[in-house]
């Protein structure tokens, strides 16, 4: 019994839950449906489909919608795998914004299909009725994006809140654009998602306060 308690203490102390893991969106592995995307790369036609731009953003690629006035691409989703089943996680949706005026780049995200929150750079959010996103670089990561800023563009993260992984240890995040009204100045550059365990990691003091009575009882039974 004593050894089991000690092992439990070390397990708590050795598990970190205070930093985000970033996951790049990739239509070949974790993002779909395939029908929502153009077939190749760097095809920026005004076709109501997401296009994969290469040579930009985290992981050297990003998904774009907003080519031409009025382009409205379908809702897509990115699935995070390898999670603890039926467990609460905090998640963000990551997107880019161009500097200056009038660019109002944005993205929608959420845990339920068809019920998504619109996020934008705080400087632009009020103009389009969006929620304020935060600078992605202001968050703490264990696995960060490969880049937070390039040229005149900056990565932002929209807080989705807490979602529960399913019985298979998967959590799906739904993403959509806001139909463009001013061409590329109103587009979406969606790059990926990040997540962390929603339950705070126990502090060392809390672990000790929990463990001391158990250790005392175990020793008394053994004597």
N, C-alpha and C positions, 0 to 999 in steps of 0.2 A: 504493500500500500504506500509506504514511504517513497519508494522509487517512482511509483506512478504519479504521485503528487509532484515530485521534483521534475519529472519529465514534462508535466503539464505547465509548470512555471517556466521552464526553459522554452517551451513551445510558444507561450505567450510573448516572452521577452524577445524571441528571435524573429517574430513576424512583423513586418512593416506595413502599415495600412495608411500612411500619411502622405502619399505622393501619387500623382496621376501616371497612368500608363497611356501613352499616345499610340493610336492605331491608324495608319494611313488607309484611306479608302482605296480599294482596288477592285475593279469590276470583274477581274478574273478569279478572285479568291473570296472576298467578303462583302461585296456590294452588288446589288441588282435591283430590278430584273435587267437582263441583257437587252431587252427590247426598248429600254429607256435611253440607250446610248447609241451614238454613231458607231459604225463598224471599225473604223481605224482610229488614228490619232491626229490631232491638230486640224480636224475638219470642222471649221467654224461656220457652217452654213446655218441660215435662219430656218431651221427645220423642226423646232419644238422637241429637240433631243439634247441630252447632255453630251458634251464632247470632252475627250481627254486631251488636255494640253500638256505637253512634255517640255522639260527644261525649266520648269517653274516650281516654286513652292516646296513643301516638305516632301522628301522622297523623289524630288525631280518630276513630279506630275501633280495635276490638279484637275478637278472636274468643273466644267464651266457651262452655265446656262445664261442666256441673255444676248444672243447674237441677233442683232436686228431689233426693230421696234415691235414689241408685243410677243416675243417668243415666250412660250409657256411650256417648259419641260415637265415630264411626269414626276410623280413622287418616287423616290428611290429609298433604299434602306441599306444600312451597314450593320452586319451582325458580329458582335464580339463573342468569341468562343473561349473555352478553357476556364470558365469561371466556376466558383463554388455554386452548386445548384441551389435554387430557391433562396438566394441571398440578395440583400439590398446593396446597390451600387450607386454612387453619384457619377453623373456623366455630363460631358460638354460636347457641343458640336463646334468644329473648327472651320473658319472661313477667312477669306482675305478681303481687304478693303484698299482701294487706291486713294492716294492723297489728293487734297485740293477739293475744289468745287467745280462741277456738280457731282462727281462720283458718289453714288449711294449704293455701294455693294452690300449685299445682305444674304441671309439664308434662313430657311425655316427648319425647325427640328423638334422632335418629340418622341415619346415612347409608344404612342398610339397612332396608327395610320389615320390620316385625315384630320387629326387634332394636333396641329403643330404651332409652335410659337415662332414669330418672326424676330430675328436678331439683327442688329446693326451696330456699327461704330457709334458710341454715345453722341458724337458730334452730328450724326445723321439720323439717329433713331427717331427723334420727335417728328422729323419731316415726313416719315413714312409710317408712323404708328408702330414702331418696332420697340422691342425690349433692348435695353443696353447690354451689349456684350463687353467683355473685359479684354485687355491685351493678353494674348496667350502667353507672352513672356513673363507675365506677372504671377503665373501659377507655379506650383511646385511639382516637379516630375521625378519619377524614377526612370521612366523611358520618355524622353522629350521628343518633340518634332525635330527634324534635322535643321530647320531654319525658321526664324520668327519674323524676319524682315528681309526684303530684297528690293533693290531699285526704289520705286516710289510706293511699294505695297507693304502692308503690315498684316500679320495674322491676328485674328480675334477669336475668342471662344465664348459661346453662349451657354450659360448654365441651364441644363435641362431639368435638374433636380435629381430625385432618386427613383430608380427603376429596379425591379426584381428579376434576377436571372431565372430561366425556366428550369425544369427538371433535368435538362441536358447540360446545364451550365452555360447557356447562351443568353445574350441580351441584344435585342434588335433596336436600333435607333433609326427612325424615319426622317427623311430629309427631302425638302422641296425648295424650289425657287420662288421668287415673287415675280410674276410676269413683268418683263421689262417694258418700260414706256419710253425710255430715252436711250435705247441701244445699250452699248457696252458701258455706259455710265450708270446703268441700273442693273448690273448683272450679278450673278452668284458664282463665286469661286469656292467650291466645297472641297476641303482637303482631307478630313478625317474626324475621328472622335477620340476622346480621352475618358478614362474612368478610374475610380478608386473605390475601395470598400467604404461603404457609407457609415459603418460603425467605428467610432474613434478607437484607436489602439489603446489598450489599458496602460496607464502610467506605471512606473516601477513601484511607486508607493501603493497604488491600488492592488497590484499583484501581491505585494507582501502582506497587506492587510487581509487579503482573501486567503493567502496560503498559510499564515501563521497558525490560525485555529486548527486547520486540517493537519498540519505537521505535528502540533501538540497532541491532538487526539490520536494520531497514528503512533506516536512514541509511547503514549500511555497504554495503548492496547498491546504494544509489543513488549512492555516491561512486566 
